[in-house]
Amino acid sequence: MFHLRPLEFDRIVADVAALALTPLGRARLDVVTPVGDAGDVATLQRATSETVRFFERNPAFPLRAGP
């Protein structure tokens, strides 16, 4: 039987969420779900590539969470 849950997706999300610097960031990551539409995936990949290019040209300032 075909299963719609991508292999180990939940584990990857949990690992990334554990790196969150703020409770709000953690909450946003805890509800991430897989994207199944190819058009949506392509749009998200373009946005990710654009963000990477931005940070390559404009070094990011360090983020630090408060207590």
Order of alpha helices (4+ residues) and beta strands (2+ residues): alpha-alpha-alpha
